[in-house]
Amino acid sequence: MEAEATRILIGVNESSLKGYPHPSISSRTAFEWTLAKIIRSNTAGFMLLFLHVQIPDEDGFDDMDSIYASPEDFQSMRQRDRIRGLHLLEYFVGRCHELGIRCEAWIKKGDPKEVLCSEVKRVHPDILVVGSRGLGPFQRVFVGTVSEFCVKHADCPVITIKRKADEAPQDPVDD
Amino acid sequence: MEAEATRILIGVNESSLKGYPHPSISSRTAFEWTLAKIIRSNTAGFMLLFLHVQIPDEDGFDDMDSIYASPEDFQSMRQRDRIRGLHLLEYFVGRCHELGIRCEAWIKKGDPKEVLCSEVKRVHPDILVVGSRGLGPFQRVFVGTVSEFCVKHADCPVITIKRKADEAPQDPVDD
């Protein structure tokens, strides 16, 4: 009988091109890398934790065509966001179920890098895996500082998985 | 039959307190963490690569009491360094042998952070694991920038393992 399973927390987000429920290329790459290189055939030795952090939609761009006439309309908007997030998580939970890997998945609202680090403090995973768009230093000023922040501030070892070059869209922001 | 083994490169160095052949607390912590959290019982699924980088001893402090009378004396000094490094690697290779994990180990001279990254380019490991003394921002100015450099520059995912707080000597430089 093996010791307690190694708990790996993976931060996942939606594709910026295709939107929900499609996972971003970076999230999928980080997940597949973890399966192939760490878990391998030892499915009983690991437990995966999937955290999706939704950024509060302050400018409401996604909802430009909606009409808000009552408090219930806002409630239904929040409900819709939540369902979209759940469909994203369904992808990863479904894959784990096929492979026989124990997992848990949940959604939080907030700044992804801050929430990832506070959730590490709360759930104490053995490893945090985050995908990265693998941008150059110039592009990094505008996007993709989540992994760098976590490497510095998370209270557990962090693995940053850069997207494979052949999977990168021409514009790296299209993840 | 599983896919090709996951190759993990671990950078190891000697204890700054006890000297050769004793591994530093950080190296041992990184190695033991890799065994417990990644390899677990799946010893056939992984191969460990141990790299010890010796910093060229430019000021010759260690050899203050030696007399150098001929080119051969210098040769024997270099030979002695090499043997000390081999005894350090023997610790890790011995542990792997006991556990039935395939491994390779070698020594290079140079700046540890530069050599670790160039060896990643040469041997293409799946993961680089480096220990870290876990110093605060002030102490980090003087020591322990290897892991930060590798996270930024190595061509493979990097895991930095910070030493456990209860294993840290009072002066963090005494590793």
Interface residues (C-beta under 8 A of the other chain):
Chain A: E2 A3 T6 W33 A36 K37 I38 R40 S41 N42 G45 D126 I127 V151 P157 V158 I159 T160 I161 K162
Chain B: E2 A3 T6 W33 A36 K37 I38 R40 S41 N42 G45 D126 I127 V151 P157 V158 I159 T160 I161 K162
